[in-house]
Amino acid sequence: MANLRSNGRLPEPEVIANFLDGNSYSKGKLEEAFRTLRLDKPYPKPVKAAPASHRAEDIDLIVQEFEVTRAQAEKVLTEANGNIGEALQRLLAI
């Protein structure tokens, strides 16, 4: 136990902040709480969007008529489950 002080006590934790009510946050406790909440858990894998299976004609129609990007056209078609009529209604409602 090389960390022991000369009087045999363990060293005091490094205090990050003291509050008027007497409470304080120590670096060790804060790191341990963070570690148990985030670091010890595996990172979630990002959800990949399903490849667009929309017809190119539908996408081209939306891009030309509404002057939106291909990505926006694909998004609105995806939200409408590939239904071109519903996608057009959604764009008109905006």
N, C-alpha and C positions, 0 to 999 in steps of 0.2 A: 504494500500500500504506500506507494511513493507520494500520493496526493495528500497524505495526512499532514496536518500542521504540527508544530512542535508540541502543542498541548494535547495531541491525540484526537482532536475533533476533525471531522471531514470539512473540507472547504465549503463556504457558503456559496449557493448558486449565484451566478451572475444575474443581477436584477436589471430588467429592461426598463420598467417604469414603476414608480411608486405613486399611489393615489392618495387623496386626502382622507379617505375612509380607512386607510391602513392596509389595504390590499396591494399586492404587487404581482407582476408577471415576471417569471424567471425564464431565462433563455433555454435552459434544459427542459423545463416543463412545456414550453411553447413548441420546441422542436419535436418533442415526443408526441404531443397532440397532433401536430402537423403530419408526422410520420405515420401515425396510426390511421389518420383520416385519408391521406393521399398517397404517400410514398410506398407503403407496404401493399397497396392494391395494384393490380395490373391496369395499365391504361386501356380504356375502351377503344376498340377498333372503330375507325370512322365508317359510317354506313355509306356504302357506295350506291349511287343512284342506278336504277336499272337502265340498261341501254334503251334509248328511245326506239320504239317500234312503230312510230307514227309514219304515215305515208308522206313521202316527200312532197306530193302535190298539195296536201293539206297545209304543211308547213310553209311552202312557197306562197300559197294563197293568203295566209295570215300575214306573212312578212310584207307582201306587196300591197295588200289592201289597207292594213293598219299601220304600216311603216314602223314596225317593231323589229327587234333583232331576232335572229333564229333561236337564240336561247330563250327569249321571252315567249316566242311562238311555241316552242317545245314544252315550256313550263305550263302554259295555259292549256295545251292539249293534254298534258299529263294530268292536270287537275280535273279536266273534263273526261278522263278515262278514254281518250282517243276519239271522242264524239265531236266532230267538227262543228255541228250545229250548236251544241252547248258551249264549245269554246268561243264561237263567234258571239253568242249571247253574253258570255262573261266579259268579252272585250268591249262590247257595246255598253255594258252597265258601268264601266269604269269612268 
